[in-house]
Each structure stands twice: as structure tokens, then as C-alpha cells.
Amino acid sequence: MNSAIVAELQAIVGPRMFCLGRRISALTNTRVSGPRSSGSRVFPFSTDDVSRIVQTRGKHDVPIVGRGAGTGLSGGALARGGGMMIAFGRMNRHFGMDLENRRAVVQPGVL
Ligand SMILES: Cc1cc2nc3c(=O)[nH]c(=O)nc-3n(C[C@H](O)[C@H](O)[C@H](O)COP(=O)(O)OP(=O)(O)OC[C@H]3O[C@@H](n4cnc5c(N)ncnc54)[C@H](O)[C@@H]3O)c2cc1C
């Protein structure tokens, strides 16, 4: 990943909420399975962050994958081969509950 896109992404989410390669496990204290040295991870806080991240990756042609809680059983949330994972863990707000219809409006990081 070139330094230009790294600088743009860090300008969106802040230097601590974007990490590359081995810094992923150190920063996020998570066991990153698969190829540790490739890929990057970005932690948006808002829908606007996500929109700007997706536009930025479009300019630099970087593949992306979303990650909610990472409990999927097929490895779909892993960014392989230089891709970037958009991890939604910080987007964990609730906007409304409709108990009668069993509906909740929440952000993608809500468990
Ligand atoms: C013990 C266990 C029991 C389970 N039981 C069930 C069950 O009963 N029923 C069931 O359906 N599943 C079950 N699952 C599978 C899994 O929990 C569900 O599929 C769950 O909905 C995955 O949510 P997640 O946030 O963890 O997704 P993740 O693993 O983070 O992602 C799963 C896929 O969705 C994509 N994705 C995630 N968030 C977004 C987003 N905001 N925008 C776009 N793409 C996104 C990812 O890229 C990936 O491809 C189980 C898993 C475990 C470990």
C-alpha cells in the first residue's frame, strides 16, 4: 500500500485507527489469522468515514472487505492478498427499537 493512500486514510480515521501488516495484531490485540504480513485494517467511526474510505480506496484501486464481529464461518471477513479490512467495531450505536415488530436500527458494529 503506497504512502499516499496511507496518509489519506489516516487523515480520515486518525493515525491510531488505521494499521498495516504486523501492526494489526499489535494494535488491535486480536489474533489475525491467515497471511499476517499482507493487508491492512481501518476502523471507521461514522457512516461519513466509511463513505470517504470507500472513495479513497476507489482512487487507489485497493480491494476491501467488511468485518462485523468476525464470527462468520467461511472466512469472508478476511482481507487477503493486500486487501483492506473495514472493521466496524467502533460503529456500535443503536438508533431505535421496535419491539412489536422485532426490529432494531443499529450500526454494523453492534453485537
Ligand atoms: C458458534 C457459532 C454459531 C453460529 N450460529 C449461527 C446461526 O445459528 N445462524 C447463522 O445464520 N449464523 C450463525 N453463525 C455464523 C455467524 O455468526 C453469522 O453468520 C453472523 O451473522 C456473522 O456476523 P459477523 O458480524 O460476525 O460477520 P463477520 O464474520 O464479521 O462477516 C461475515 C461476512 O459478512 C461481511 N460483512 C460483515 N459486516 C458487513 C457490513 N457492514 N457490510 C458489508 N459486508 C459485511 C463480511 O465481509 C463477511 O463476508 C454462527 C457462528 C458461530 C461462531
The ligand as a Tripos MOL2 file, in Angstrom:
@<TRIPOS>MOLECULE
LIG
   53    58     1     0     0
SMALL
NO_CHARGES

@<TRIPOS>ATOM
      1 C1        -20.7150  -20.6350   17.3700 C.3       1 LIG1
      2 C2        -21.3610  -20.0350   16.1430 C.ar      1 LIG1
      3 C3        -22.7140  -20.2060   15.9120 C.ar      1 LIG1
      4 C4        -23.3170  -19.6500   14.7860 C.ar      1 LIG1
      5 N1        -24.6630  -19.8360   14.6160 N.ar      1 LIG1
      6 C5        -25.2580  -19.2510   13.5500 C.ar      1 LIG1
      7 C6        -26.6670  -19.3770   13.3580 C.ar      1 LIG1
      8 O1        -27.3680  -20.0180   14.1360 O.2       1 LIG1
      9 N2        -27.2280  -18.7830   12.2820 N.ar      1 LIG1
     10 C7        -26.4790  -18.0770   11.4020 C.ar      1 LIG1
     11 O2        -27.0460  -17.5460   10.4390 O.2       1 LIG1
     12 N3        -25.1480  -17.9200   11.5460 N.ar      1 LIG1
     13 C8        -24.5400  -18.4820   12.6030 C.ar      1 LIG1
     14 N4        -23.1860  -18.3250   12.7790 N.ar      1 LIG1
     15 C9        -22.4130  -17.6150   11.7720 C.3       1 LIG1
     16 C10       -22.2180  -16.1100   12.1020 C.3       1 LIG1
     17 O3        -22.2620  -15.8620   13.4500 O.3       1 LIG1
     18 C11       -23.2680  -15.3150   11.4520 C.3       1 LIG1
     19 O4        -23.1640  -15.5030   10.0720 O.3       1 LIG1
     20 C12       -23.1790  -13.8180   11.7920 C.3       1 LIG1
     21 O5        -24.2830  -13.1550   11.2570 O.3       1 LIG1
     22 C13       -21.9180  -13.1830   11.2520 C.3       1 LIG1
     23 O6        -21.8880  -11.8260   11.7040 O.3       1 LIG1
     24 P1        -20.4930  -11.1150   11.9350 P.3       1 LIG1
     25 O7        -20.7730   -9.6760   12.2690 O.co2     1 LIG1
     26 O8        -19.6590  -11.8620   12.8890 O.co2     1 LIG1
     27 O9        -19.8810  -11.2020   10.4480 O.3       1 LIG1
     28 P2        -18.3710  -11.2910   10.0040 P.3       1 LIG1
     29 O10       -17.7940  -12.6450   10.2650 O.co2     1 LIG1
     30 O11       -17.6350  -10.1250   10.5220 O.co2     1 LIG1
     31 O12       -18.6060  -11.1370    8.3900 O.3       1 LIG1
     32 C14       -19.3530  -12.1420    7.7030 C.3       1 LIG1
     33 C15       -19.4720  -11.6940    6.2240 C.3       1 LIG1
     34 O13       -20.2680  -10.5080    6.1370 O.3       1 LIG1
     35 C16       -19.4990   -9.4240    5.5640 C.3       1 LIG1
     36 N5        -19.8330   -8.2140    6.3310 N.ar      1 LIG1
     37 C17       -19.8120   -8.0730    7.6780 C.ar      1 LIG1
     38 N6        -20.2260   -6.8290    8.0280 N.ar      1 LIG1
     39 C18       -20.5300   -6.1990    6.8620 C.ar      1 LIG1
     40 C19       -21.0190   -4.8720    6.5440 C.ar      1 LIG1
     41 N7        -21.3340   -3.9780    7.4920 N.pl3     1 LIG1
     42 N8        -21.1880   -4.5490    5.2470 N.ar      1 LIG1
     43 C20       -20.8940   -5.4460    4.2670 C.ar      1 LIG1
     44 N9        -20.4320   -6.7100    4.4840 N.ar      1 LIG1
     45 C21       -20.2650   -7.0730    5.7840 C.ar      1 LIG1
     46 C22       -18.0420   -9.8330    5.7570 C.3       1 LIG1
     47 O14       -17.2080   -9.2490    4.7690 O.3       1 LIG1
     48 C23       -18.1190  -11.3450    5.5970 C.3       1 LIG1
     49 O15       -18.1210  -11.6850    4.2330 O.3       1 LIG1
     50 C24       -22.5430  -18.8850   13.8950 C.ar      1 LIG1
     51 C25       -21.1840  -18.6770   14.1230 C.ar      1 LIG1
     52 C26       -20.5920  -19.2480   15.2430 C.ar      1 LIG1
     53 C27       -19.1470  -18.9990   15.5070 C.3       1 LIG1
@<TRIPOS>BOND
     1     1     2 1
     2     2     3 ar
     3     2    52 ar
     4     3     4 ar
     5     4     5 ar
     6     4    50 ar
     7     5     6 ar
     8     6     7 ar
     9     6    13 1
    10     7     8 2
    11     7     9 ar
    12     9    10 ar
    13    10    11 2
    14    10    12 ar
    15    12    13 ar
    16    13    14 ar
    17    14    15 1
    18    14    50 ar
    19    15    16 1
    20    16    17 1
    21    16    18 1
    22    18    19 1
    23    18    20 1
    24    20    21 1
    25    20    22 1
    26    22    23 1
    27    23    24 1
    28    24    25 2
    29    24    26 1
    30    24    27 1
    31    27    28 1
    32    28    29 2
    33    28    30 1
    34    28    31 1
    35    31    32 1
    36    32    33 1
    37    33    34 1
    38    33    48 1
    39    34    35 1
    40    35    36 1
    41    35    46 1
    42    36    37 ar
    43    36    45 ar
    44    37    38 ar
    45    38    39 ar
    46    39    40 ar
    47    39    45 ar
    48    40    41 1
    49    40    42 ar
    50    42    43 ar
    51    43    44 ar
    52    44    45 ar
    53    46    47 1
    54    46    48 1
    55    48    49 1
    56    50    51 ar
    57    51    52 ar
    58    52    53 1
@<TRIPOS>SUBSTRUCTURE
     1 LIG1         1 GROUP 0 **** ****
